[in-house]
């Protein structure tokens, strides 16, 4: 499972590695275009194609030779799943900062420039997460994140309040905790956030919508909702067992996770919309 010839293997200095794992769906090209618009930062795209039958040539044909030089494409010989694919990609990242993007989401034009500026201005911060514009059919709202480390820590004790495509982290912090946990086929982002907290990583939330997320019937968040909820519960139980803050905190977290497991999709969408409106995040 080596780098394809189309990938750029030249030794370069990169501030940011954008990490994507994809099955090569048509939305991937849109995601890549949104990254390549960030022209004022030294960055690379590390793309793991998790489908041995997909055509790298078709995917890369939409980009100029100069743009393709930024893309390091690795194709798995068999389907590994998103978690193992992300870990494989992480091993090939050369940037000081790793920025995540799912293949059905998009970067804002200045995403990478702002992320680099924020990390440079906050040398004690390991993780930066931003607001996200969420599009669900004809509706759109702004998903807002807590802005301080303490507020993010408190919120994550009960549920995942961060969007994975809005996640930016120092590569040294990721390496320190060993990357993603291969045992988590779903909710691998939530488990990683909790493990980063346990390692002492510092988080910062930024009230800028630097990512656009699409929530459709085919996305994992929607189609595998109950799987996500169960894996999230597993991550929470492991975290609370490791950091024991009292029985009340664990019971509250477990009950909240169970409620998300049994709640119908319409109710969950309604709750997300109400949260967005009450926080000033509606259209």
N, C-alpha and C positions, 0 to 999 in steps of 0.2 A: 504494500500500500504506500508507494512512494509518491513524491510530488509529480504531477503531470508536467510534461514539457512546457505547457502554456503558462505555468506558474513562474513567478519571478523569484529566482534563487540568489540574486546578486546581493552581496553583503552591503547593507545600507544602514543608516541611522534613522530609526523611526521613533517618534514620540508616542504614537498610538497604533495599536493593532486592533482592527475591528474584527470580531469573531462571529462567524455565522455557520450554523449547521443547517443543511437544507436537503430536501429530496429533489430539488431541481424544478419546482413548480414554476409556472409562468410568472408569478408575482416576484420571483427572485430577481429578475432583471430590474424591476422597478425599485426594489430595495437597494440594489447595487448602484443604480443611477443616483439615488439620494445620497449615498455615501460619497461617491466620486465628485459630487458638487462641492465638497469641502476642500477647497484648493489651497488654503493658506496654512496647512499643517502638514508636517511630514508623517504620513501614515501608510499603512498597508492593510489590505483586506485578506484575512485568512479564512477561506471558504472550504468547509468540509462537505463534500457531496456524498450524501448517505444513501445512494442508489447506484449500484454497479451498472445498471442499464441506461442511466441518464447520459446525455451527450454533452460533455464539456464544451465542445466546439459550438454547439447551438447556443449555449448560455453566453459564451464569450463573444459570439459574433456581433452582438449589439454594441460592442465597445471598441474604441479606437486602440491602436497599438500602444499608445502612451498610457491609456487607462488600464489596459490589460497588464501592464508592467506593475501596477499596484496590487494586482490580485494574485494571491498564492492559492491555487486550487488543488486540493487533495481529494481523491475519490476512493471511498471505501470499497474493498473487494466484495463485501457483503454488508447488509444492513446492520448497523451497530446500535441504532437508536440515538436520540439526541444527546443524552448525557455522555456516553462514551465517545461520541463524535466531537463534542465540545472539548473533552479532555485531550483527544488527539490533536485538535486544533490548537489548544493552549500550549502544547509542547512545541509548536512551531511559531508561536508568537514572539516577535522580537522587540516590540514596543515597550516602553516603560509603563504605559497605560493600556489596559484592555477595555475596549468598549463593546458591549453586546448589541446585537440586533437580530431579531427573528426575521425570517424571509418574507413574511407578510406585513411587516412594519416598515416605517421610513424614518430617516434622519431629517431634522430641520437643516437648512443650508449652513448655518454657523455652529452646528452641534460640536464638532471636534475642536474648533477654535475656542469656544467657550469652555469646554471641558479642560483643555490644556491651561487656559488662563486661571480657572478655578483651582486646579491642583497646584499650580505655581504659587498662587496667592495663599494657599492653605497647606503648607508642607506637613502639618501634623495629621492631615486627613488621608485615609486610605481608600474610602469609597465615596463616590459622588453619585447621587440619584436625582433626577429632575422630574418635573411635571410632564404629563403626557396628554396629548389630544387623542381621545378615544372616539373612533367612528364605529357606530353600530347601525348598519343599514342607513336609514335617512336621518338618524339622530347622531349628535356629536356632543361630547362634554369634555371637560378638562379634569383629568385625574390629578389631584394635588397630593404632594407628599409632605410629611412633616419636615421641618427645616433644620432642627437641631439633632445632634447625636442622641441626646436623652429622649427626645420625643420619638425618634425612629425606633430606638431600643424598646421603649415602652409599648409602642404599637405592635412591633414584631413579636412581642410576648404572646399575642393572641391570634394574629392573622398576618398574612402577607399583604403589606400595603404598598409594595414597590413593584414597578413594572420592569420585567427583565430586560426589555429593549431600551430602557432608560438607565441601565446600570453601567457604571464606569468604575474601574478599580485599578489600583496600582498592581502591576504584575507580581511584584515582590510579595504583596499581601496574599494574593491567590496562591503563589507557590508555597508560602509559609503554611497554609492550611491544606495543601495537597490537591487543589483544584476541586472539581465537582465530585460528589459521592456517586460512584457507579451503581450503587444499590438502589438509587432513586431514579426510576424511569420517568416519574412525574414529580412535579414540585421540587425539582433539583435546584431551582433558584432559591426558593424559600429555605431549604436545608442549608444551602451555602451561606445565605445571609446570617442565619443563626450561628453557624459555625464560625464565621468571621467575627461576630460579636463575642463569642466565647474566647476567641484568640486575642481579643483586645483591640481589634480594628476599630477605627473611628469613622463614623458616617457623617455626611453632610447632605442635606436636601436643598434643592435649588428651585425657586418658584419661577421657572421658565419652562415652557412646553417645547422641549428640544427633540421630541420624538412624536410620531403619529402611529397609533396602534389601531389595527382593524380587528374587530370582533365579529366574525362570521360563523356560520354553522360548521365550517370545516376546521376552525382553529381548535387547538388542544384545549384552551380555556373553556370552550363551549362544548365540544364533542366528547371530551373526556373529563367532564366536570366532577363526577363522583370519584374517578381515579385520582384526580388532583386533590380532592378533599381528603381521601384516605392517606395519601402520601404526606399531605400537609400535617395531618394529625400525627403521623409517625414522627415527622420532624419535630413537632411541638413536644411530644412526649419525651423524646430523646433529649431535647434541649432542657426541658424543665427538670428531668431527672438529673441532668448534669449540673444545673445551676440552682437547684432547689431554693425557691423563694417563698415557700410555704404552700400548704395544701390548698388554700383558697385560690391562689394564682393558677395552679394547675387545673383545678376543677373548672374555673372560669374559661380557661383556654380550651379544654377538652369539650365542654358544652358548646362553645361557639363553633368549634370545628365540626361537631356532630350536626349542629343546626344547618351549617352550610352543605353538609352531605345530603340531608333529606329535603332541603328547600328546592322547589321547582325552579326551572330556569327563569320563568316570568317574574317570580318574586325576587330572585337575585338581581336581575336586571333593574327592577324597580328600586331596590335598595341602593344600587350603585348610582342610579340617576338622582335619587333624593340626596345622597351624600354629595354629589357633584353640585347640585343646585344650592344646597344649604351652605356649601363652602365657597360659593361664588364661581363655580366652575362650569356652569352650563354654557350653552352656545352663545 
